[in-house]
Amino acid sequence: MDSQARLHSWLKALAMGIHLTHHSPFIESYENGVVMKKGLFLLLMLLQAQVLAEGAPLKAKDPLDFIPKGYVVFEKIEGDLNKDGQSDMVIVIKGTNKRNVIVDEYRGELDRNRRGLIIAFNKGDHYELALDNPSCFSSENEDGGVYFAPELWVSVEKGILQIHYGHGRYGYWSYKFRYQNVGFELIGYDLSENRGPLVERVTSINFSTKKILIKENINQNAQEDGDEIFKETWKRFTLPAPFTLKTVADFDDFYYDKLYKIIL
């Protein structure tokens, strides 16, 4: 029996104990004060056990067991995210709701089910669920208008979770999350605004130092990569609380809802 099963049995036993305390004719023969004390004691133990159960991480032998119903594996990435020397598992998942499969006039059948993240820490003989955010990414089949939609890449580099969006000739933007303070906190954001091969503006936000570096190309005669001449501007900012990966409901809105206000 694993720890979660033992905890469930303990909770059941405590609940039965409270029931007996209030309904057993033998116990009711004691003074009311004794009955109340025993019942209160068992109730406090039950509440404490419930708190422990809610705070205990979910465990599984196979990290794929953490994938919720109605989702499938889209991509798997491995890397050590909590600096314990073990290779953890990052799973990009995708919904399977048939109602989100559409037929486009020009592109045919498109699966518009959203994607998300499951992160499991490797504990040697089992995995622990570290993050579940099942629908924070749009589908891979969105409409990019006159150009293709941004492409998503997820990777682990030097213990940092990287979420990167590439947009071809228009540039890219990326997020860096580090596991700290019992969560994945945003520590960096980079945006490159391009015009074909030319980089027109680069924005880099460091959430650890609370500094922003903005580099703007001031060479209007630049014709190719390398011709740019950048003017650098530094800004400082404050943040009441860190941004965490768990609270990002939709990366499509995250920039304008949160980050753009910091850059202004």
NORNORMO-V531012 format. One record per backbone hydrogen bond with DSSP energy under -1.0 kcal/mol. NH is the residue of the N-H (numbers start at 1). CO is the residue of the C=O. If there is no record, write none. Layout:
BEGIN
{{NH:CO} {NH:CO}}
END
This chain:
BEGIN
{{6:2} {7:3} {8:4} {9:5} {10:6} {11:7} {12:8} {13:9} {14:10} {15:11} {16:12} {17:13} {18:14} {19:15} {20:16} {21:17} {22:18} {23:19} {24:20} {28:24} {30:27} {35:31} {36:32} {37:33} {38:34} {39:35} {40:36} {41:37} {42:38} {43:39} {44:40} {45:41} {46:42} {47:43} {48:44} {49:45} {50:46} {51:47} {52:48} {53:49} {54:50} {55:51} {56:52} {60:127} {65:62} {66:63} {67:64} {71:68} {72:94} {74:92} {75:92} {77:90} {79:88} {88:79} {89:120} {90:77} {91:118} {92:75} {93:116} {94:72} {95:114} {96:70} {100:97} {101:98} {102:110} {104:108} {108:104} {110:102} {112:100} {115:137} {116:93} {117:133} {118:91} {119:131} {120:89} {121:128} {123:126} {125:123} {127:60} {128:121} {129:58} {130:119} {131:119} {133:117} {137:115} {147:144} {151:166} {153:164} {155:162} {157:160} {160:157} {161:177} {162:155} {163:175} {164:153} {165:173} {166:151} {167:171} {170:167} {171:168} {172:192} {173:165} {174:190} {175:163} {176:188} {177:161} {178:185} {180:183} {185:178} {186:243} {187:176} {188:176} {189:205} {190:174} {191:203} {192:172} {193:201} {194:170} {195:198} {196:169} {198:195} {200:193} {201:193} {202:215} {203:191} {204:213} {205:189} {206:211} {207:187} {210:206} {211:206} {212:235} {213:204} {214:233} {215:202} {216:231} {217:200} {218:229} {220:218} {222:219} {227:224} {231:216} {233:214} {235:212} {237:210} {245:184} {248:245} {249:247} {251:136} {253:250} {254:250} {257:253} {258:254} {259:254} {260:255} {263:259} {264:260}}
END
